[in-house]
Amino acid sequence: MKNDTNGHAVWTLAEWQAPAPPDGRKAEADHRVAFLAKQEDFDCLTLGRLGMTVKTIAGYTGLSENQVNYRLKKGHVKPKDYRHGNGYYARMVFQYVGRRAAQQVISDLRKELNG
């Protein structure tokens, strides 16, 4: 801790620790959303922009549906805007993967029809 120009104590981030709760309980875990620091937050945002439903995102990330909704809100993602593959990222995936998927469908159809 150091003093500012007026003589008041100033805490630096490295020195600060959350106060322990009364009754000797453990302090709560850090629940802040950090899209670039926490994998589940990043996955939640990415899957939301790909048009996945909240239930699907929750199942994939292990977060609750409420946590997914909160993260999507923080990331300015409205699932209704990305439904049915209408989003930029979904179109990008279809563009890159679509040709390969079409080739596979044709190959599978040929096997079924000839076999």
N, C-alpha and C positions, 0 to 999 in steps of 0.2 A: 504494500500500500504506500502511496506517496501523496504528497500534498499539492494542491493546485496553487495558483498565485495568491489566493485569498486565505490560504492556510487550511482549507477544508480537505479532509481525507478523500482520496480518489482511488477506487479499486480498478485494477487492470483485469482484463478478461481471464488471463492465466491464473490470477489469484482468487477469482470468485468461485465459490462453490455454493450449490443450493443448500439452504439450511436443512438440517435433518428434521423430519417430522417428529412431533411429540410422541411419547409412549414408546420410543425405541423402534418404531416401524422403519422399514426400508424406504428410501426416497424413491419416488416414481421414476420410471424410465423416461428418456427423452422421446417425446412424441411429435416433435416438429417434422413437418414435411420438407424433405430435401431431395428434389428430383435428381440432382447430379451426384448426391452423396449416398443415397440409399437405393439399393437395387429394386426393392419392391415398389418404391415410389416411382422410379423411372419406368419399370415394367407396366405399372398401372396407367401412366400417362401414354405410353407408347401403344398399349393395347386399346385404350380408349380412342386414340386417334385412328386406329386401324378399323374401328367400328365394332369392336367386341361389346357384348352386353355387360352390365355391371356384375351380374351373377357369374359370367364366364371369367371376368377379370378377378373376382374374389376367389374363385376356385383355383385359378392359376397362381395368384400371388400369396394366398394364405391370409389375406386381409378380409375383414368383414365387409358386407355390402355398404354399410354406413361409412367405413373408412375409405372405400373406393370412391363413393360419391363425393366425400370431402376432398379427396385428392384431385379428382376430376374437376371439381369446382375451383380449387386453387390453381390448377393448370389451365383454366379457361377452356375446358373441353365440355361441350354439351353432347351427350351421347346421341341425341336426336339429330344433330347436325351430321353425324357420321354413319347413321343407319344405312343399311343396304349398300354399303360400299361407295357412298357418295362423297367421301372425304378425299383430300389430296393424297394422303398416305395410302389409302386403300387403292386408289387408281394407280399409284406408283407401283404397288405390289402386283396388281393385276397386269400392268404393262410388262414388268420384268418376268413374272412367273407364268403369265397367261399362255405364252407360246409353248413353254415346256409342258404345261398342264394339258393343252390341246393335243400335243403330240402323244402324250400318255393315254388320253381318252381314246384317240384314234387307234392306237396300238391295242388297247384293251378290247375295243369293239371288234377289231379284226380277229383277235383270238377267240372271242365269244362266238362270232358268226361262223368262223371256220372250224371251230373245235367241237 
